[in-house]
Amino acid sequence: MKIFTGEQIYLADKFTIENQQISSDELMERAASQLFQWLDANLKGANLKIHLFCGIGNNGGDGIALARYLLEHNYDIAVYVVNYSEKRSKDFLINLDRLKERKCWPVVLNSDSVLPEISPNDFIVDAIFGIGLNRNPDVWVKNLITHINSSKAYILAVDIPSGMFADKATEDFSAVIKANYVLSFQLPKLVFFLPETGPFITQWQLLDIGLDQGFIQHQETDFELISKYEVLPMYRPRNKFSHKGDYGHALVIGGSYGKIGAVQLGAKACLKIGAGLVTALVPNCGYLPLQSALPEVMVRTSGEEQLIAIEETSLFTVIVAGMGLGTHDKTKKTFKAFLKNNKRPLVLDADAINILASENELQDLITPGTVLTPHPGELKRLIGNWKDDFEKLALAKEFSKKHDVIVVLKGAHTITIYQDKGFVNTTGNPGLATAGSGDVLAGIIGGLIAQGYNPLNASIFGVFLHGFAADIAASKMGYEAVIASTLIEHLPEAFMKLFTEPEQPREE
């Protein structure tokens, strides 16, 4: 699913109006009708007070039109016009007149108005600002937003929480509505998935208002939302007459004294996702642990406590390196020599990334198409500090383009970056915040590349399956009990459910 910018949403609105020969007011009516249907289905005529805070633009017009529907169905409502400007949109004024015709006169809130009383048992609809907001709200509006947030009433935001910018970093988070639920029109917004803004959106759902699908399909976007239906076409089915050699030979390089478990997790995930053969290259101290724990994995050794040599790698389909590797001087020297001579596809994780970050010239040795899977700390060492999430994405894209690599930004919504494009994942949960989950992800991606998936598809598909396995595991045991090996155990079920279970409606 595409993620549109605010400008693209406006263009989609305009195209729909012209192509379907409707008025902008009719499009607003669709939005209000969808909002009401959702509210009515969930409130079921509940006897509670609904406070609608409406701005004077089109987002406010949606709220005013919704108020009319609620009034006509006998809901107890209080409507407020947040008068933050002298300008009013045409469709806001049309719907304001319609509401007044029904003997409902909204309270106009200005800078000197007394803030309305709101009970914790009341219900709030936030329709103050929409996706067009590009500056911080005035102080009095910020005070109103703070008042709404502190009311403890349930807050439903229309399209996007008021005070949040859609396409750039929000500057004042104390002036943003903290929504319990967001009903967004047609397409999701990027800010729903970023660490800084995501916490203001507890749950969200899309409402189809009939924007022209042809226009949507033909628009190029910087980001896409990845769900089951986006990854299913990537799946490569197995041939009945195939053998293990058809599914690649992965080399997993890593481990140091006390950190052999990281390689074990990566190698096992690589096997479990379907690689035909897996070899682990570890220091001598890892030989017995790996041979005992993973009889299916071949083991090579080098050095006693650190990796001090990497042999010829041309026989391998893909190389996964970094988990538990350490950054000992001898290991750095070995890894640098390896990068100079390597021609195979790479997945670099953990200390492999830390070594890359320690010497800028090493980054020029990376094989094109390499996949890097840094956690936030490793990412900062690699691309530098950022002041906000939008700058982080820009820096990651710049690094990707410069070195022709794929950067997997791990987080609550992992984002896979390649060149100017980002792919936002929808699976996963807080259970992934556990030691070793990143080692498993690197192994999964490497195992997919071994089988013939291109590095970008392997990254997108691997991230989805990794999170999906975590979702299945957490549904059985809770977030806290999920550990890295649990993810590997649930990969088979994640694979099976891709083909046996219909996807549920988009909701978070």
C-alpha positions as CSV (number, residue, x, y, z in Angstrom):
1,M,0.0,0.0,0.0
2,K,1.3,3.4,-1.0
3,I,2.0,6.1,1.6
4,F,1.1,9.5,0.1
5,T,2.5,12.9,1.1
6,G,0.1,15.6,1.9
7,E,0.5,17.1,-1.5
8,Q,-0.3,13.8,-3.2
9,I,-3.4,13.5,-1.1
10,Y,-4.6,16.9,-2.3
11,L,-3.8,15.9,-5.9
12,A,-5.8,12.7,-5.4
13,D,-8.7,14.7,-4.0
14,K,-8.6,17.1,-7.0
15,F,-8.3,14.3,-9.6
16,T,-11.2,12.4,-8.0
17,I,-13.5,15.5,-8.0
18,E,-12.7,16.1,-11.7
19,N,-12.7,12.5,-12.9
20,Q,-15.9,11.5,-11.0
21,Q,-17.6,14.8,-11.7
22,I,-18.5,15.5,-8.1
23,S,-18.0,18.6,-5.9
24,S,-15.5,18.9,-3.1
25,D,-18.5,19.2,-0.8
26,E,-19.6,15.7,-1.9
27,L,-16.2,14.3,-1.2
28,M,-16.4,15.8,2.3
29,E,-19.8,14.2,2.7
30,R,-18.3,10.8,1.9
31,A,-15.7,11.4,4.6
32,A,-18.3,12.4,7.2
33,S,-20.5,9.5,6.3
34,Q,-17.6,7.0,6.8
35,L,-16.7,8.7,10.1
36,F,-20.3,8.5,11.3
37,Q,-20.7,4.8,10.3
38,W,-17.6,3.9,12.2
39,L,-18.6,5.9,15.3
40,D,-22.2,4.6,15.3
41,A,-21.1,1.0,14.9
42,N,-18.7,1.3,17.8
43,L,-20.7,3.6,20.1
44,K,-24.0,1.8,19.4
45,G,-26.0,4.8,20.5
46,A,-24.2,5.1,23.9
47,N,-25.4,7.7,26.3
48,L,-22.4,9.9,26.5
49,K,-21.3,13.4,25.7
50,I,-19.4,13.8,22.4
51,H,-17.3,16.9,22.1
52,L,-16.3,17.8,18.6
53,F,-13.4,20.3,18.2
54,C,-13.4,21.6,14.7
55,G,-10.9,23.9,12.9
56,I,-11.9,26.2,10.1
57,G,-10.3,24.3,7.2
58,N,-11.4,21.1,5.5
59,N,-10.5,18.9,8.5
60,G,-12.8,21.1,10.5
61,G,-15.4,20.8,7.8
62,D,-15.3,17.0,8.2
63,G,-15.9,17.4,11.9
64,I,-18.8,19.8,11.3
65,A,-20.4,17.4,8.8
66,L,-19.9,14.5,11.2
67,A,-21.7,16.6,13.9
68,R,-24.7,16.9,11.7
69,Y,-24.9,13.1,11.3
70,L,-24.5,12.6,15.1
71,L,-27.2,15.2,15.7
72,E,-29.6,13.6,13.3
73,H,-29.2,10.3,15.1
74,N,-29.8,11.8,18.5
75,Y,-26.3,11.7,19.9
76,D,-25.6,14.2,22.7
77,I,-23.1,16.6,21.1
78,A,-21.2,19.8,21.9
79,V,-19.6,21.4,18.9
80,Y,-16.7,23.9,19.1
81,V,-15.2,26.0,16.3
82,V,-11.5,26.6,17.0
83,N,-11.1,30.0,15.5
84,Y,-7.4,30.0,14.8
85,S,-7.5,32.1,11.6
86,E,-9.7,34.6,9.7
87,K,-9.7,32.2,6.7
88,R,-12.4,29.6,6.2
89,S,-12.5,26.9,3.6
90,K,-15.6,26.9,1.3
91,D,-16.7,23.4,2.4
92,F,-16.3,24.2,6.1
93,L,-18.7,27.2,5.6
94,I,-21.2,25.1,3.6
95,N,-21.4,22.5,6.4
96,L,-21.5,25.0,9.1
97,D,-24.6,26.5,7.6
98,R,-26.2,23.1,7.3
99,L,-25.5,22.5,11.0
100,K,-27.0,25.8,12.0
101,E,-30.1,25.0,9.9
102,R,-30.6,22.1,12.3
103,K,-30.7,24.5,15.2
104,C,-27.2,23.6,16.4
105,W,-24.9,26.6,16.9
106,P,-21.3,25.7,17.7
107,V,-19.4,27.5,20.4
108,V,-16.6,29.6,18.9
109,L,-13.3,29.4,20.7
110,N,-10.9,32.2,20.6
111,S,-7.7,33.2,22.4
112,D,-9.7,34.6,25.3
113,S,-12.3,31.9,25.6
114,V,-12.9,29.8,28.7
115,L,-11.9,26.2,28.0
116,P,-14.9,23.9,28.0
117,E,-15.4,21.3,30.7
118,I,-14.8,17.7,29.7
119,S,-15.5,14.7,31.8
120,P,-13.2,11.6,31.7
121,N,-16.4,9.7,30.7
122,D,-17.0,11.9,27.7
123,F,-15.9,11.3,24.1
124,I,-13.8,13.7,22.0
125,V,-13.5,14.1,18.2
126,D,-10.4,16.0,17.2
127,A,-10.9,17.8,13.8
128,I,-8.9,20.9,14.5
129,F,-6.0,20.6,12.0
130,G,-5.5,18.2,9.1
131,I,-2.5,17.2,7.0
132,G,-2.0,20.8,5.7
133,L,-0.6,22.1,9.0
134,N,2.9,23.4,8.6
135,R,3.6,25.6,11.6
136,N,3.2,25.3,15.3
137,P,-0.3,26.2,16.7
138,D,-0.8,29.5,18.5
139,V,-0.2,29.4,22.2
140,W,-3.9,29.5,23.0
141,V,-4.6,26.6,20.6
142,K,-1.7,24.7,22.2
143,N,-3.4,25.3,25.6
144,L,-6.6,23.9,24.3
145,I,-4.8,20.8,23.0
146,T,-3.1,20.4,26.4
147,H,-6.6,20.7,28.0
148,I,-8.0,18.0,25.7
149,N,-5.1,15.6,26.3
150,S,-5.4,16.1,30.1
151,S,-9.2,15.4,30.2
152,K,-8.7,11.6,30.2
153,A,-11.6,11.3,27.8
154,Y,-11.4,9.0,24.9
155,I,-10.0,10.9,21.9
156,L,-10.7,10.1,18.2
157,A,-8.7,12.1,15.7
158,V,-9.9,12.7,12.2
159,D,-7.2,11.8,9.5
160,I,-4.2,12.8,11.7
161,P,-3.8,14.1,15.3
162,S,-4.0,17.8,15.4
163,G,-0.7,19.6,15.8
164,M,1.3,16.9,14.0
165,F,2.9,17.7,10.7
166,A,2.3,15.1,8.0
167,D,5.5,15.5,5.9
168,K,8.1,17.0,8.2
169,A,9.3,16.8,11.8
170,T,6.9,18.0,14.4
171,E,8.5,20.8,16.4
172,D,6.4,21.0,19.5
173,F,5.1,17.7,20.8
174,S,3.3,19.4,23.7
175,A,1.0,20.9,21.1
176,V,-0.1,17.5,19.6
177,I,-3.3,15.7,20.3
178,K,-2.6,12.3,21.9
179,A,-5.2,10.2,20.1
180,N,-6.6,6.9,21.3
181,Y,-7.7,6.2,17.8
182,V,-7.2,7.8,14.4
183,L,-9.6,7.4,11.5
184,S,-7.5,8.2,8.4
185,F,-8.8,8.7,4.9
186,Q,-7.9,6.3,2.2
187,L,-4.2,6.0,2.8
188,P,-1.9,6.0,5.8
189,K,0.5,8.8,6.7
190,L,4.2,8.2,7.2
191,V,4.2,9.8,10.7
192,F,2.0,7.0,12.0
193,F,5.1,4.7,11.8
194,L,8.0,6.9,13.1
195,P,9.4,6.6,16.6
196,E,8.8,10.3,17.5
197,T,5.3,10.6,16.3
198,G,3.9,7.0,16.5
199,P,3.3,7.2,20.3
200,F,0.6,9.9,19.6
201,I,-1.4,7.3,17.7
202,T,-2.5,4.3,19.8
203,Q,-4.6,2.7,17.1
204,W,-5.5,3.7,13.5
205,Q,-7.8,2.5,10.8
206,L,-8.3,3.6,7.2
207,L,-11.7,4.8,5.8
208,D,-12.3,4.4,2.1
209,I,-13.7,7.6,0.7
210,G,-13.6,6.6,-2.9
211,L,-10.5,8.4,-4.1
212,D,-9.7,7.5,-7.7
213,Q,-7.8,4.1,-7.7
214,G,-6.3,4.7,-11.1
215,F,-4.7,7.9,-9.8
216,I,-3.4,6.2,-6.7
217,Q,-1.9,3.2,-8.7
218,H,0.0,5.5,-11.1
219,Q,1.5,7.8,-8.4
220,E,5.1,7.1,-7.5
221,T,5.7,7.3,-3.7
222,D,8.8,7.5,-1.5
223,F,7.3,5.0,0.9
224,E,5.2,1.9,0.8
225,L,3.4,0.1,3.6
226,I,4.2,-3.6,3.6
227,S,1.6,-6.2,4.6
228,K,0.8,-9.8,3.7
229,Y,-0.5,-8.9,0.2
230,E,2.7,-7.0,-0.6
231,V,5.0,-9.9,0.3
232,L,3.0,-12.8,-1.1
233,P,4.1,-12.1,-4.7
234,M,7.7,-12.2,-3.6
235,Y,7.4,-15.8,-2.5
236,R,9.5,-18.3,-4.5
237,P,7.9,-21.7,-4.5
238,R,10.0,-24.8,-4.5
239,N,10.4,-27.2,-7.4
240,K,9.4,-30.8,-6.7
241,F,12.7,-32.1,-8.2
242,S,15.0,-29.6,-6.5
243,H,17.8,-30.5,-4.1
244,K,19.7,-28.7,-1.3
245,G,22.2,-27.3,-3.8
246,D,19.3,-25.4,-5.5
247,Y,18.8,-23.3,-2.3
248,G,22.2,-21.9,-1.8
249,H,25.1,-22.2,0.7
250,A,25.2,-19.5,3.3
251,L,28.3,-18.7,5.3
252,V,27.7,-17.1,8.7
253,I,30.7,-15.3,10.2
254,G,30.8,-14.2,13.7
255,G,31.2,-15.0,17.4
256,S,33.9,-14.4,20.0
257,Y,34.5,-15.8,23.5
258,G,31.1,-15.6,25.3
259,K,29.2,-14.6,22.2
260,I,28.9,-17.8,20.3
261,G,25.1,-17.9,20.9
262,A,24.7,-15.0,18.4
263,V,26.1,-17.0,15.6
264,Q,24.1,-20.0,16.6
265,L,20.9,-17.9,16.3
266,G,21.8,-16.5,13.0
267,A,22.9,-19.8,11.5
268,K,19.7,-21.6,12.8
269,A,17.5,-18.9,11.4
270,C,19.3,-19.1,8.1
271,L,18.5,-22.9,7.9
272,K,15.0,-22.5,9.2
273,I,14.0,-20.0,6.5
274,G,15.1,-22.5,3.9
275,A,18.8,-22.1,3.0
276,G,20.1,-25.4,1.5
277,L,23.4,-25.4,3.3
278,V,24.8,-23.3,6.1
279,T,28.4,-23.1,7.3
280,A,29.4,-21.1,10.4
281,L,32.9,-19.6,10.6
282,V,33.8,-19.0,14.3
283,P,36.7,-18.8,16.7
284,N,37.9,-22.1,18.1
285,C,35.9,-21.5,21.3
286,G,32.7,-21.8,19.3
287,Y,33.4,-25.2,17.7
288,L,31.9,-27.5,20.3
289,P,28.9,-25.3,21.2
290,L,27.9,-25.1,17.5
291,Q,28.5,-28.7,16.6
292,S,26.5,-29.8,19.6
293,A,23.6,-27.4,19.2
294,L,23.2,-27.3,15.4
295,P,24.1,-30.7,13.8
296,E,22.8,-29.4,10.5
297,V,25.4,-26.7,10.3
298,M,28.9,-27.2,9.1
299,V,31.6,-25.4,11.2
300,R,34.9,-23.8,10.4
301,T,37.2,-22.3,13.0
302,S,39.8,-19.6,13.1
303,G,41.7,-18.3,16.2
304,E,41.0,-19.1,19.8
305,E,38.9,-16.2,21.2
306,Q,38.6,-13.9,18.2
307,L,38.3,-14.4,14.5
308,I,41.7,-14.0,12.9
309,A,41.3,-15.4,9.4
310,I,38.6,-15.7,6.8
311,E,39.3,-18.3,4.1
312,E,38.2,-18.4,0.5
313,T,34.5,-17.5,0.3
314,S,33.8,-17.9,-3.5
315,L,32.0,-21.2,-3.0
316,F,29.2,-19.5,-0.9
317,T,26.0,-18.0,-2.2
318,V,25.7,-15.3,0.5
319,I,27.7,-14.3,3.5
320,V,26.1,-13.1,6.8
321,A,28.6,-11.5,9.1
322,G,28.9,-9.5,12.3
323,M,26.8,-11.2,15.1
324,G,28.9,-11.5,18.2
325,L,32.0,-10.8,16.2
326,G,33.6,-8.3,18.5
327,T,35.8,-5.4,17.4
328,H,39.2,-6.7,18.5
329,D,42.1,-5.2,16.5
330,K,42.9,-8.6,14.9
331,T,39.3,-9.1,14.0
332,K,39.1,-5.6,12.4
333,K,42.2,-6.4,10.3
334,T,40.7,-9.7,9.3
335,F,37.4,-8.2,8.3
336,K,39.0,-5.4,6.3
337,A,41.0,-8.0,4.3
338,F,37.8,-9.9,3.7
339,L,35.9,-6.9,2.4
340,K,38.8,-6.1,-0.1
341,N,38.5,-9.5,-1.7
342,N,34.9,-10.4,-1.3
343,K,32.6,-10.6,-4.4
344,R,29.6,-12.4,-2.8
345,P,26.3,-10.9,-1.6
346,L,26.6,-9.7,2.0
347,V,24.3,-9.3,5.0
348,L,26.2,-7.2,7.6
349,D,24.9,-7.0,11.2
350,A,26.1,-5.8,14.7
351,D,29.9,-5.6,15.0
352,A,30.4,-5.8,11.2
353,I,28.6,-2.5,11.0
354,N,30.6,-1.2,14.0
355,I,33.8,-2.0,12.2
356,L,32.5,-0.3,9.0
357,A,31.6,2.8,11.0
358,S,35.1,3.0,12.6
359,E,36.9,3.6,9.3
360,N,35.1,5.5,6.5
361,E,37.3,4.0,3.8
362,L,36.0,0.5,4.6
363,Q,32.5,1.6,3.5
364,D,33.8,2.0,0.0
365,L,34.7,-1.7,0.0
366,I,31.1,-2.9,0.5
367,T,29.8,-5.1,-2.3
368,P,26.9,-3.4,-4.1
369,G,23.5,-4.8,-3.0
370,T,24.8,-5.5,0.5
371,V,22.1,-5.5,3.3
372,L,22.9,-3.7,6.5
373,T,20.8,-4.4,9.6
374,P,21.8,-1.9,12.3
375,H,20.0,-1.1,15.5
376,P,19.6,2.6,16.3
377,G,23.0,2.9,18.1
378,E,24.8,1.1,15.2
379,L,23.0,3.3,12.7
380,K,24.2,6.5,14.4
381,R,27.8,5.3,14.3
382,L,27.3,4.5,10.6
383,I,25.5,7.6,9.2
384,G,25.9,10.1,12.1
385,N,23.5,11.7,14.5
386,W,20.1,13.1,13.3
387,K,17.9,15.7,14.9
388,D,14.6,14.0,14.0
389,D,13.1,11.0,12.3
390,F,12.9,12.7,8.9
391,E,16.5,13.6,8.9
392,K,17.3,10.0,9.9
393,L,15.5,8.7,6.9
394,A,17.2,11.3,4.6
395,L,20.7,10.3,5.9
396,A,19.9,6.6,5.5
397,K,18.7,7.2,1.9
398,E,21.9,9.2,1.2
399,F,24.1,6.4,2.5
400,S,22.1,3.8,0.5
401,K,22.5,5.8,-2.7
402,K,26.2,6.5,-2.1
403,H,27.2,2.8,-1.6
404,D,24.3,1.1,-3.4
405,V,23.3,-0.8,-0.3
406,I,20.1,-1.7,1.5
407,V,19.7,-0.3,5.0
408,V,17.2,-2.0,7.4
409,L,16.2,0.6,10.1
410,K,15.1,-1.7,12.9
411,G,12.3,-0.4,15.1
412,A,8.6,-0.8,16.1
413,H,7.9,-0.3,12.4
414,T,11.1,-1.5,10.7
415,I,11.8,0.5,7.5
416,T,13.8,-1.0,4.7
417,I,15.6,1.7,2.7
418,Y,17.0,1.3,-0.8
419,Q,18.1,4.4,-2.8
420,D,15.2,6.9,-2.5
421,K,12.6,4.3,-1.5
422,G,11.4,3.2,1.9
423,F,9.3,0.1,2.8
424,V,7.5,0.3,6.1
425,N,6.8,-3.0,7.8
426,T,3.5,-3.8,9.6
427,T,4.4,-6.9,11.6
428,G,6.2,-7.1,15.0
429,N,5.6,-6.1,18.6
430,P,7.5,-5.2,21.8
431,G,8.4,-8.9,22.2
432,L,11.2,-8.2,19.6
433,A,13.0,-6.1,22.2
434,T,15.1,-9.0,23.3
435,A,18.7,-10.1,23.0
436,G,19.4,-11.9,19.7
437,S,16.3,-10.9,17.7
438,G,18.6,-8.9,15.4
439,D,20.8,-12.0,14.9
440,V,17.8,-14.0,13.8
441,L,16.7,-11.3,11.4
442,A,20.1,-11.2,9.7
443,G,20.0,-15.0,9.4
444,I,16.6,-14.9,7.9
445,I,17.6,-12.3,5.3
446,G,20.7,-14.2,4.5
447,G,18.8,-17.5,4.1
448,L,16.4,-15.9,1.7
449,I,19.2,-14.5,-0.4
450,A,20.8,-18.0,-0.5
451,Q,17.6,-19.3,-2.1
452,G,17.7,-16.8,-4.9
453,Y,15.7,-13.8,-3.5
454,N,17.2,-10.5,-4.6
455,P,18.6,-8.6,-1.6
456,L,15.8,-6.0,-1.5
457,N,13.0,-8.6,-1.6
458,A,14.9,-10.7,0.9
459,S,15.1,-7.8,3.2
460,I,11.4,-6.8,2.9
461,F,10.1,-10.3,3.1
462,G,12.5,-11.3,5.9
463,V,11.5,-8.3,8.0
464,F,7.9,-9.2,7.5
465,L,8.3,-12.9,8.4
466,H,10.5,-12.0,11.4
467,G,7.8,-9.7,12.8
468,F,5.0,-12.1,11.9
469,A,6.8,-14.9,13.8
470,A,7.0,-12.5,16.8
471,D,3.3,-11.7,16.5
472,I,2.3,-15.4,16.5
473,A,4.6,-16.1,19.5
474,A,3.4,-13.2,21.5
475,S,-0.3,-14.2,20.9
476,K,0.6,-17.5,22.7
477,M,2.9,-16.4,25.5
478,G,2.8,-12.6,25.8
479,Y,5.5,-10.1,24.9
480,E,7.7,-10.7,27.8
481,A,8.3,-14.4,27.2
482,V,9.3,-14.0,23.6
483,I,13.0,-14.7,23.1
484,A,15.1,-14.9,20.0
485,S,15.0,-18.7,19.7
486,T,11.2,-18.4,20.0
487,L,11.2,-16.4,16.8
488,I,12.9,-19.2,14.9
489,E,10.5,-21.8,16.3
490,H,7.6,-19.8,15.0
491,L,8.9,-19.2,11.5
492,P,7.2,-22.3,10.1
493,E,3.9,-21.1,11.4
494,A,4.5,-17.6,10.0
495,F,5.2,-19.1,6.6
496,M,2.1,-21.3,6.7
497,K,-0.2,-18.5,7.8
498,L,0.8,-16.4,4.8
499,F,-1.1,-18.9,2.6
500,T,-3.9,-20.1,4.9
501,E,-5.3,-17.1,6.8
502,P,-7.0,-14.1,5.2
503,E,-5.5,-10.7,6.3
504,Q,-7.6,-8.8,8.7
505,P,-8.8,-5.2,8.0
506,R,-6.0,-2.6,8.4
507,E,-6.0,-1.5,12.0
508,E,-3.3,-0.9,14.6
